[in-house]
Amino acid sequence: MDFLRQAGMSLLGGFIIGVVFGWIKLPAPVPPLLGLIGAAGVLLGGYFYDLIVKLVFK
C-alpha cells in the first residue's frame, strides 16, 4: 500500500508541475515517450536483477 501512496504522490506532483509549466508557457521538462519507455525498462531490469539474486543466493 505504501508503493501506491508514493506513486500517487509522484503522479500528483508531476501533474502540478505540468500545470504550472503549461500556465507559464514553458515546454514540459520530460523526455519524449521513447525515453520514458527506456527509463521504465531500466527500472524493471533493476528489479528483475534483484529478484534473480534473491532467488539464486537464497
Secondary structure, DSSP 8 states (H G I E B T S, - for coil): -HHHHHHHHHHHHHHHHHHHHHHTT---SS--HHHHHHHHHHHHHHHHHHHHHHHHT-
